[in-house]
Amino acid sequence: MDQDFLQAFVEVVREQIARKNKVKIEGIGSFRVEHKKQYQKQYDNGRVVMMPPRDTISFKPEN
C-alpha cells in the first residue's frame, strides 16, 4: 500500500475516534470509544485510590 494512503487512513480513523464515533472496517472489525466510570482501587497494602473516569478504545473483530 502507498504510504500516503496509510497515513491518511490512520488520520481519518484517529479523527473519528476522537469525536467518539464508531469506526467499522469491513472484513476486519470495528473500533469504538467506551467510557469507564470512576472507581476505587484497593492495593494489597490497604491503600485506597480513586481512579478517575476515562475513555478507552475497544476493538471488536468481525466474525
mmCIF file of the N, C-alpha and C atoms, coordinates in Angstrom:
data_MODEL
# 
_entry.id   MODEL 
# 
loop_
_atom_site.group_PDB 
_atom_site.id 
_atom_site.type_symbol 
_atom_site.label_atom_id 
_atom_site.label_alt_id 
_atom_site.label_comp_id 
_atom_site.label_asym_id 
_atom_site.label_entity_id 
_atom_site.label_seq_id 
_atom_site.pdbx_PDB_ins_code 
_atom_site.Cartn_x 
_atom_site.Cartn_y 
_atom_site.Cartn_z 
_atom_site.occupancy 
_atom_site.B_iso_or_equiv 
_atom_site.pdbx_formal_charge 
_atom_site.auth_seq_id 
_atom_site.auth_comp_id 
_atom_site.auth_asym_id 
_atom_site.auth_atom_id 
_atom_site.pdbx_PDB_model_num 
ATOM 1   N N  . MET A 1 1  ? 0.839   -1.187  0.000  1.00 0.00 ? 1  MET A N  1 
ATOM 2   C CA . MET A 1 1  ? 0.000   0.000   0.000  1.00 0.00 ? 1  MET A CA 1 
ATOM 3   C C  . MET A 1 1  ? 0.881   1.246   0.000  1.00 0.00 ? 1  MET A C  1 
ATOM 4   N N  . ASP A 1 2  ? 0.334   2.277   -0.525 1.00 0.00 ? 2  ASP A N  1 
ATOM 5   C CA . ASP A 1 2  ? 1.023   3.552   -0.601 1.00 0.00 ? 2  ASP A CA 1 
ATOM 6   C C  . ASP A 1 2  ? 1.115   4.167   0.801  1.00 0.00 ? 2  ASP A C  1 
ATOM 7   N N  . GLN A 1 3  ? 2.277   4.714   1.136  1.00 0.00 ? 3  GLN A N  1 
ATOM 8   C CA . GLN A 1 3  ? 2.492   5.314   2.464  1.00 0.00 ? 3  GLN A CA 1 
ATOM 9   C C  . GLN A 1 3  ? 1.537   6.485   2.705  1.00 0.00 ? 3  GLN A C  1 
ATOM 10  N N  . ASP A 1 4  ? 1.264   7.283   1.678  1.00 0.00 ? 4  ASP A N  1 
ATOM 11  C CA . ASP A 1 4  ? 0.347   8.416   1.829  1.00 0.00 ? 4  ASP A CA 1 
ATOM 12  C C  . ASP A 1 4  ? -1.072  7.938   2.149  1.00 0.00 ? 4  ASP A C  1 
ATOM 13  N N  . PHE A 1 5  ? -1.489  6.840   1.498  1.00 0.00 ? 5  PHE A N  1 
ATOM 14  C CA . PHE A 1 5  ? -2.813  6.293   1.768  1.00 0.00 ? 5  PHE A CA 1 
ATOM 15  C C  . PHE A 1 5  ? -2.919  5.828   3.219  1.00 0.00 ? 5  PHE A C  1 
ATOM 16  N N  . LEU A 1 6  ? -1.915  5.096   3.695  1.00 0.00 ? 6  LEU A N  1 
ATOM 17  C CA . LEU A 1 6  ? -1.938  4.606   5.079  1.00 0.00 ? 6  LEU A CA 1 
ATOM 18  C C  . LEU A 1 6  ? -1.969  5.763   6.072  1.00 0.00 ? 6  LEU A C  1 
ATOM 19  N N  . GLN A 1 7  ? -1.184  6.789   5.809  1.00 0.00 ? 7  GLN A N  1 
ATOM 20  C CA . GLN A 1 7  ? -1.155  7.933   6.706  1.00 0.00 ? 7  GLN A CA 1 
ATOM 21  C C  . GLN A 1 7  ? -2.523  8.617   6.736  1.00 0.00 ? 7  GLN A C  1 
ATOM 22  N N  . ALA A 1 8  ? -3.153  8.792   5.575  1.00 0.00 ? 8  ALA A N  1 
ATOM 23  C CA . ALA A 1 8  ? -4.472  9.415   5.511  1.00 0.00 ? 8  ALA A CA 1 
ATOM 24  C C  . ALA A 1 8  ? -5.520  8.548   6.205  1.00 0.00 ? 8  ALA A C  1 
ATOM 25  N N  . PHE A 1 9  ? -5.433  7.225   6.010  1.00 0.00 ? 9  PHE A N  1 
ATOM 26  C CA . PHE A 1 9  ? -6.364  6.289   6.640  1.00 0.00 ? 9  PHE A CA 1 
ATOM 27  C C  . PHE A 1 9  ? -6.280  6.384   8.160  1.00 0.00 ? 9  PHE A C  1 
ATOM 28  N N  . VAL A 1 10 ? -5.082  6.351   8.690  1.00 0.00 ? 10 VAL A N  1 
ATOM 29  C CA . VAL A 1 10 ? -4.881  6.434   10.147 1.00 0.00 ? 10 VAL A CA 1 
ATOM 30  C C  . VAL A 1 10 ? -5.395  7.766   10.674 1.00 0.00 ? 10 VAL A C  1 
ATOM 31  N N  . GLU A 1 11 ? -5.170  8.828   9.932  1.00 0.00 ? 11 GLU A N  1 
ATOM 32  C CA . GLU A 1 11 ? -5.632  10.149  10.348 1.00 0.00 ? 11 GLU A CA 1 
ATOM 33  C C  . GLU A 1 11 ? -7.160  10.210  10.428 1.00 0.00 ? 11 GLU A C  1 
ATOM 34  N N  . VAL A 1 12 ? -7.836  9.632   9.453  1.00 0.00 ? 12 VAL A N  1 
ATOM 35  C CA . VAL A 1 12 ? -9.299  9.624   9.444  1.00 0.00 ? 12 VAL A CA 1 
ATOM 36  C C  . VAL A 1 12 ? -9.840  8.799   10.613 1.00 0.00 ? 12 VAL A C  1 
ATOM 37  N N  . VAL A 1 13 ? -9.266  7.627   10.840 1.00 0.00 ? 13 VAL A N  1 
ATOM 38  C CA . VAL A 1 13 ? -9.706  6.777   11.957 1.00 0.00 ? 13 VAL A CA 1 
ATOM 39  C C  . VAL A 1 13 ? -9.476  7.498   13.277 1.00 0.00 ? 13 VAL A C  1 
ATOM 40  N N  . ARG A 1 14 ? -8.310  8.097   13.442 1.00 0.00 ? 14 ARG A N  1 
ATOM 41  C CA . ARG A 1 14 ? -7.990  8.815   14.683 1.00 0.00 ? 14 ARG A CA 1 
ATOM 42  C C  . ARG A 1 14 ? -8.966  9.966   14.918 1.00 0.00 ? 14 ARG A C  1 
ATOM 43  N N  . GLU A 1 15 ? -9.285  10.702  13.868 1.00 0.00 ? 15 GLU A N  1 
ATOM 44  C CA . GLU A 1 15 ? -10.210 11.824  13.985 1.00 0.00 ? 15 GLU A CA 1 
ATOM 45  C C  . GLU A 1 15 ? -11.606 11.357  14.400 1.00 0.00 ? 15 GLU A C  1 
ATOM 46  N N  . GLN A 1 16 ? -12.086 10.281  13.805 1.00 0.00 ? 16 GLN A N  1 
ATOM 47  C CA . GLN A 1 16 ? -13.423 9.780   14.136 1.00 0.00 ? 16 GLN A CA 1 
ATOM 48  C C  . GLN A 1 16 ? -13.472 9.234   15.565 1.00 0.00 ? 16 GLN A C  1 
ATOM 49  N N  . ILE A 1 17 ? -12.423 8.559   15.999 1.00 0.00 ? 17 ILE A N  1 
ATOM 50  C CA . ILE A 1 17 ? -12.368 8.066   17.386 1.00 0.00 ? 17 ILE A CA 1 
ATOM 51  C C  . ILE A 1 17 ? -12.343 9.247   18.346 1.00 0.00 ? 17 ILE A C  1 
ATOM 52  N N  . ALA A 1 18 ? -11.600 10.301  18.016 1.00 0.00 ? 18 ALA A N  1 
ATOM 53  C CA . ALA A 1 18 ? -11.544 11.488  18.874 1.00 0.00 ? 18 ALA A CA 1 
ATOM 54  C C  . ALA A 1 18 ? -12.923 12.129  19.008 1.00 0.00 ? 18 ALA A C  1 
ATOM 55  N N  . ARG A 1 19 ? -13.749 12.005  17.978 1.00 0.00 ? 19 ARG A N  1 
ATOM 56  C CA . ARG A 1 19 ? -15.118 12.529  18.021 1.00 0.00 ? 19 ARG A CA 1 
ATOM 57  C C  . ARG A 1 19 ? -16.091 11.534  18.644 1.00 0.00 ? 19 ARG A C  1 
ATOM 58  N N  . LYS A 1 20 ? -15.561 10.422  19.116 1.00 0.00 ? 20 LYS A N  1 
ATOM 59  C CA . LYS A 1 20 ? -16.314 9.359   19.785 1.00 0.00 ? 20 LYS A CA 1 
ATOM 60  C C  . LYS A 1 20 ? -17.301 8.664   18.854 1.00 0.00 ? 20 LYS A C  1 
ATOM 61  N N  . ASN A 1 21 ? -16.948 8.572   17.580 1.00 0.00 ? 21 ASN A N  1 
ATOM 62  C CA . ASN A 1 21 ? -17.740 7.848   16.602 1.00 0.00 ? 21 ASN A CA 1 
ATOM 63  C C  . ASN A 1 21 ? -17.211 6.422   16.471 1.00 0.00 ? 21 ASN A C  1 
ATOM 64  N N  . LYS A 1 22 ? -18.088 5.495   16.157 1.00 0.00 ? 22 LYS A N  1 
ATOM 65  C CA . LYS A 1 22 ? -17.694 4.116   15.911 1.00 0.00 ? 22 LYS A CA 1 
ATOM 66  C C  . LYS A 1 22 ? -17.095 4.030   14.511 1.00 0.00 ? 22 LYS A C  1 
ATOM 67  N N  . VAL A 1 23 ? -16.003 3.296   14.365 1.00 0.00 ? 23 VAL A N  1 
ATOM 68  C CA . VAL A 1 23 ? -15.348 3.125   13.073 1.00 0.00 ? 23 VAL A CA 1 
ATOM 69  C C  . VAL A 1 23 ? -15.378 1.648   12.717 1.00 0.00 ? 23 VAL A C  1 
ATOM 70  N N  . LYS A 1 24 ? -16.089 1.316   11.623 1.00 0.00 ? 24 LYS A N  1 
ATOM 71  C CA . LYS A 1 24 ? -16.187 -0.069  11.191 1.00 0.00 ? 24 LYS A CA 1 
ATOM 72  C C  . LYS A 1 24 ? -15.393 -0.246  9.899  1.00 0.00 ? 24 LYS A C  1 
ATOM 73  N N  . ILE A 1 25 ? -14.530 -1.257  9.884  1.00 0.00 ? 25 ILE A N  1 
ATOM 74  C CA . ILE A 1 25 ? -13.728 -1.564  8.712  1.00 0.00 ? 25 ILE A CA 1 
ATOM 75  C C  . ILE A 1 25 ? -14.169 -2.931  8.225  1.00 0.00 ? 25 ILE A C  1 
ATOM 76  N N  . GLU A 1 26 ? -14.790 -2.959  7.062  1.00 0.00 ? 26 GLU A N  1 
ATOM 77  C CA . GLU A 1 26 ? -15.321 -4.205  6.510  1.00 0.00 ? 26 GLU A CA 1 
ATOM 78  C C  . GLU A 1 26 ? -14.231 -5.266  6.415  1.00 0.00 ? 26 GLU A C  1 
ATOM 79  N N  . GLY A 1 27 ? -14.546 -6.459  6.885  1.00 0.00 ? 27 GLY A N  1 
ATOM 80  C CA . GLY A 1 27 ? -13.619 -7.578  6.812  1.00 0.00 ? 27 GLY A CA 1 
ATOM 81  C C  . GLY A 1 27 ? -12.609 -7.626  7.943  1.00 0.00 ? 27 GLY A C  1 
ATOM 82  N N  . ILE A 1 28 ? -12.548 -6.582  8.753  1.00 0.00 ? 28 ILE A N  1 
ATOM 83  C CA . ILE A 1 28 ? -11.572 -6.542  9.856  1.00 0.00 ? 28 ILE A CA 1 
ATOM 84  C C  . ILE A 1 28 ? -12.286 -6.467  11.202 1.00 0.00 ? 28 ILE A C  1 
ATOM 85  N N  . GLY A 1 29 ? -13.100 -5.436  11.404 1.00 0.00 ? 29 GLY A N  1 
ATOM 86  C CA . GLY A 1 29 ? -13.809 -5.270  12.668 1.00 0.00 ? 29 GLY A CA 1 
ATOM 87  C C  . GLY A 1 29 ? -14.150 -3.814  12.905 1.00 0.00 ? 29 GLY A C  1 
ATOM 88  N N  . SER A 1 30 ? -14.426 -3.487  14.161 1.00 0.00 ? 30 SER A N  1 
ATOM 89  C CA . SER A 1 30 ? -14.816 -2.113  14.473 1.00 0.00 ? 30 SER A CA 1 
ATOM 90  C C  . SER A 1 30 ? -14.133 -1.617  15.742 1.00 0.00 ? 30 SER A C  1 
ATOM 91  N N  . PHE A 1 31 ? -13.876 -0.313  15.749 1.00 0.00 ? 31 PHE A N  1 
ATOM 92  C CA . PHE A 1 31 ? -13.310 0.386   16.892 1.00 0.00 ? 31 PHE A CA 1 
ATOM 93  C C  . PHE A 1 31 ? -14.404 1.274   17.457 1.00 0.00 ? 31 PHE A C  1 
ATOM 94  N N  . ARG A 1 32 ? -14.422 1.403   18.782 1.00 0.00 ? 32 ARG A N  1 
ATOM 95  C CA . ARG A 1 32 ? -15.360 2.333   19.406 1.00 0.00 ? 32 ARG A CA 1 
ATOM 96  C C  . ARG A 1 32 ? -14.802 2.805   20.727 1.00 0.00 ? 32 ARG A C  1 
ATOM 97  N N  . VAL A 1 33 ? -15.320 3.927   21.187 1.00 0.00 ? 33 VAL A N  1 
ATOM 98  C CA . VAL A 1 33 ? -14.889 4.512   22.450 1.00 0.00 ? 33 VAL A CA 1 
ATOM 99  C C  . VAL A 1 33 ? -15.816 4.016   23.550 1.00 0.00 ? 33 VAL A C  1 
ATOM 100 N N  . GLU A 1 34 ? -15.243 3.532   24.630 1.00 0.00 ? 34 GLU A N  1 
ATOM 101 C CA . GLU A 1 34 ? -16.013 3.113   25.806 1.00 0.00 ? 34 GLU A CA 1 
ATOM 102 C C  . GLU A 1 34 ? -15.649 4.025   26.968 1.00 0.00 ? 34 GLU A C  1 
ATOM 103 N N  . HIS A 1 35 ? -16.654 4.489   27.685 1.00 0.00 ? 35 HIS A N  1 
ATOM 104 C CA . HIS A 1 35 ? -16.425 5.337   28.845 1.00 0.00 ? 35 HIS A CA 1 
ATOM 105 C C  . HIS A 1 35 ? -16.365 4.468   30.096 1.00 0.00 ? 35 HIS A C  1 
ATOM 106 N N  . LYS A 1 36 ? -15.290 4.600   30.839 1.00 0.00 ? 36 LYS A N  1 
ATOM 107 C CA . LYS A 1 36 ? -15.132 3.889   32.108 1.00 0.00 ? 36 LYS A CA 1 
ATOM 108 C C  . LYS A 1 36 ? -15.421 4.867   33.234 1.00 0.00 ? 36 LYS A C  1 
ATOM 109 N N  . LYS A 1 37 ? -16.295 4.467   34.150 1.00 0.00 ? 37 LYS A N  1 
ATOM 110 C CA . LYS A 1 37 ? -16.656 5.329   35.275 1.00 0.00 ? 37 LYS A CA 1 
ATOM 111 C C  . LYS A 1 37 ? -15.540 5.364   36.317 1.00 0.00 ? 37 LYS A C  1 
ATOM 112 N N  . GLN A 1 38 ? -15.631 6.340   37.204 1.00 0.00 ? 38 GLN A N  1 
ATOM 113 C CA . GLN A 1 38 ? -14.704 6.455   38.322 1.00 0.00 ? 38 GLN A CA 1 
ATOM 114 C C  . GLN A 1 38 ? -14.913 5.270   39.263 1.00 0.00 ? 38 GLN A C  1 
ATOM 115 N N  . TYR A 1 39 ? -13.820 4.755   39.829 1.00 0.00 ? 39 TYR A N  1 
ATOM 116 C CA . TYR A 1 39 ? -13.946 3.634   40.753 1.00 0.00 ? 39 TYR A CA 1 
ATOM 117 C C  . TYR A 1 39 ? -12.815 3.664   41.782 1.00 0.00 ? 39 TYR A C  1 
ATOM 118 N N  . GLN A 1 40 ? -13.000 2.904   42.864 1.00 0.00 ? 40 GLN A N  1 
ATOM 119 C CA . GLN A 1 40 ? -11.977 2.799   43.900 1.00 0.00 ? 40 GLN A CA 1 
ATOM 120 C C  . GLN A 1 40 ? -11.130 1.564   43.649 1.00 0.00 ? 40 GLN A C  1 
ATOM 121 N N  . LYS A 1 41 ? -9.820  1.729   43.824 1.00 0.00 ? 41 LYS A N  1 
ATOM 122 C CA . LYS A 1 41 ? -8.904  0.605   43.681 1.00 0.00 ? 41 LYS A CA 1 
ATOM 123 C C  . LYS A 1 41 ? -8.168  0.445   45.006 1.00 0.00 ? 41 LYS A C  1 
ATOM 124 N N  . GLN A 1 42 ? -8.191  -0.772  45.541 1.00 0.00 ? 42 GLN A N  1 
ATOM 125 C CA . GLN A 1 42 ? -7.518  -1.027  46.809 1.00 0.00 ? 42 GLN A CA 1 
ATOM 126 C C  . GLN A 1 42 ? -6.307  -1.912  46.552 1.00 0.00 ? 42 GLN A C  1 
ATOM 127 N N  . TYR A 1 43 ? -5.151  -1.446  47.018 1.00 0.00 ? 43 TYR A N  1 
ATOM 128 C CA . TYR A 1 43 ? -3.911  -2.188  46.856 1.00 0.00 ? 43 TYR A CA 1 
ATOM 129 C C  . TYR A 1 43 ? -3.737  -3.172  48.004 1.00 0.00 ? 43 TYR A C  1 
ATOM 130 N N  . ASP A 1 44 ? -2.809  -4.100  47.845 1.00 0.00 ? 44 ASP A N  1 
ATOM 131 C CA . ASP A 1 44 ? -2.563  -5.130  48.863 1.00 0.00 ? 44 ASP A CA 1 
ATOM 132 C C  . ASP A 1 44 ? -2.155  -4.541  50.212 1.00 0.00 ? 44 ASP A C  1 
ATOM 133 N N  . ASN A 1 45 ? -1.521  -3.368  50.200 1.00 0.00 ? 45 ASN A N  1 
ATOM 134 C CA . ASN A 1 45 ? -1.088  -2.760  51.464 1.00 0.00 ? 45 ASN A CA 1 
ATOM 135 C C  . ASN A 1 45 ? -2.222  -1.998  52.161 1.00 0.00 ? 45 ASN A C  1 
ATOM 136 N N  . GLY A 1 46 ? -3.438  -2.033  51.595 1.00 0.00 ? 46 GLY A N  1 
ATOM 137 C CA . GLY A 1 46 ? -4.593  -1.387  52.204 1.00 0.00 ? 46 GLY A CA 1 
ATOM 138 C C  . GLY A 1 46 ? -4.865  0.015   51.694 1.00 0.00 ? 46 GLY A C  1 
ATOM 139 N N  . ARG A 1 47 ? -3.965  0.551   50.912 1.00 0.00 ? 47 ARG A N  1 
ATOM 140 C CA . ARG A 1 47 ? -4.135  1.902   50.367 1.00 0.00 ? 47 ARG A CA 1 
ATOM 141 C C  . ARG A 1 47 ? -5.276  1.903   49.351 1.00 0.00 ? 47 ARG A C  1 
ATOM 142 N N  . VAL A 1 48 ? -6.164  2.894   49.465 1.00 0.00 ? 48 VAL A N  1 
ATOM 143 C CA . VAL A 1 48 ? -7.302  3.032   48.556 1.00 0.00 ? 48 VAL A CA 1 
ATOM 144 C C  . VAL A 1 48 ? -7.095  4.285   47.713 1.00 0.00 ? 48 VAL A C  1 
ATOM 145 N N  . VAL A 1 49 ? -7.268  4.117   46.416 1.00 0.00 ? 49 VAL A N  1 
ATOM 146 C CA . VAL A 1 49 ? -7.074  5.225   45.482 1.00 0.00 ? 49 VAL A CA 1 
ATOM 147 C C  . VAL A 1 49 ? -8.309  5.342   44.600 1.00 0.00 ? 49 VAL A C  1 
ATOM 148 N N  . MET A 1 50 ? -8.772  6.572   44.378 1.00 0.00 ? 50 MET A N  1 
ATOM 149 C CA . MET A 1 50 ? -9.872  6.806   43.444 1.00 0.00 ? 50 MET A CA 1 
ATOM 150 C C  . MET A 1 50 ? -9.282  6.912   42.041 1.00 0.00 ? 50 MET A C  1 
ATOM 151 N N  . MET A 1 51 ? -9.730  6.047   41.154 1.00 0.00 ? 51 MET A N  1 
ATOM 152 C CA . MET A 1 51 ? -9.289  6.076   39.767 1.00 0.00 ? 51 MET A CA 1 
ATOM 153 C C  . MET A 1 51 ? -10.243 6.983   38.993 1.00 0.00 ? 51 MET A C  1 
ATOM 154 N N  . PRO A 1 52 ? -9.724  7.919   38.225 1.00 0.00 ? 52 PRO A N  1 
ATOM 155 C CA . PRO A 1 52 ? -10.589 8.873   37.526 1.00 0.00 ? 52 PRO A CA 1 
ATOM 156 C C  . PRO A 1 52 ? -11.339 8.225   36.363 1.00 0.00 ? 52 PRO A C  1 
ATOM 157 N N  . PRO A 1 53 ? -12.445 8.827   35.956 1.00 0.00 ? 53 PRO A N  1 
ATOM 158 C CA . PRO A 1 53 ? -13.153 8.307   34.779 1.00 0.00 ? 53 PRO A CA 1 
ATOM 159 C C  . PRO A 1 53 ? -12.279 8.526   33.552 1.00 0.00 ? 53 PRO A C  1 
ATOM 160 N N  . ARG A 1 54 ? -12.452 7.657   32.543 1.00 0.00 ? 54 ARG A N  1 
ATOM 161 C CA . ARG A 1 54 ? -11.635 7.787   31.337 1.00 0.00 ? 54 ARG A CA 1 
ATOM 162 C C  . ARG A 1 54 ? -12.331 7.120   30.166 1.00 0.00 ? 54 ARG A C  1 
ATOM 163 N N  . ASP A 1 55 ? -11.902 7.501   29.002 1.00 0.00 ? 55 ASP A N  1 
ATOM 164 C CA . ASP A 1 55 ? -12.386 6.872   27.775 1.00 0.00 ? 55 ASP A CA 1 
ATOM 165 C C  . ASP A 1 55 ? -11.307 5.922   27.270 1.00 0.00 ? 55 ASP A C  1 
ATOM 166 N N  . THR A 1 56 ? -11.727 4.751   26.826 1.00 0.00 ? 56 THR A N  1 
ATOM 167 C CA . THR A 1 56 ? -10.799 3.783   26.250 1.00 0.00 ? 56 THR A CA 1 
ATOM 168 C C  . THR A 1 56 ? -11.297 3.392   24.865 1.00 0.00 ? 56 THR A C  1 
ATOM 169 N N  . ILE A 1 57 ? -10.400 2.894   24.048 1.00 0.00 ? 57 ILE A N  1 
ATOM 170 C CA . ILE A 1 57 ? -10.765 2.437   22.711 1.00 0.00 ? 57 ILE A CA 1 
ATOM 171 C C  . ILE A 1 57 ? -10.823 0.923   22.738 1.00 0.00 ? 57 ILE A C  1 
ATOM 172 N N  . SER A 1 58 ? -11.942 0.368   22.266 1.00 0.00 ? 58 SER A N  1 
ATOM 173 C CA . SER A 1 58 ? -12.066 -1.081  22.195 1.00 0.00 ? 58 SER A CA 1 
ATOM 174 C C  . SER A 1 58 ? -12.179 -1.499  20.736 1.00 0.00 ? 58 SER A C  1 
ATOM 175 N N  . PHE A 1 59 ? -11.716 -2.711  20.461 1.00 0.00 ? 59 PHE A N  1 
ATOM 176 C CA . PHE A 1 59 ? -11.759 -3.274  19.115 1.00 0.00 ? 59 PHE A CA 1 
ATOM 177 C C  . PHE A 1 59 ? -12.522 -4.594  19.166 1.00 0.00 ? 59 PHE A C  1 
ATOM 178 N N  . LYS A 1 60 ? -13.462 -4.757  18.270 1.00 0.00 ? 60 LYS A N  1 
ATOM 179 C CA . LYS A 1 60 ? -14.207 -5.997  18.169 1.00 0.00 ? 60 LYS A CA 1 
ATOM 180 C C  . LYS A 1 60 ? -13.996 -6.555  16.756 1.00 0.00 ? 60 LYS A C  1 
ATOM 181 N N  . PRO A 1 61 ? -13.335 -7.717  16.646 1.00 0.00 ? 61 PRO A N  1 
ATOM 182 C CA . PRO A 1 61 ? -13.110 -8.284  15.323 1.00 0.00 ? 61 PRO A CA 1 
ATOM 183 C C  . PRO A 1 61 ? -14.406 -8.740  14.680 1.00 0.00 ? 61 PRO A C  1 
ATOM 184 N N  . GLU A 1 62 ? -14.434 -8.701  13.358 1.00 0.00 ? 62 GLU A N  1 
ATOM 185 C CA . GLU A 1 62 ? -15.612 -9.141  12.607 1.00 0.00 ? 62 GLU A CA 1 
ATOM 186 C C  . GLU A 1 62 ? -15.633 -10.667 12.573 1.00 0.00 ? 62 GLU A C  1 
ATOM 187 N N  . ASN A 1 63 ? -16.813 -11.231 12.663 1.00 0.00 ? 63 ASN A N  1 
ATOM 188 C CA . ASN A 1 63 ? -16.940 -12.693 12.650 1.00 0.00 ? 63 ASN A CA 1 
ATOM 189 C C  . ASN A 1 63 ? -16.804 -13.249 11.267 1.00 0.00 ? 63 ASN A C  1 
# 
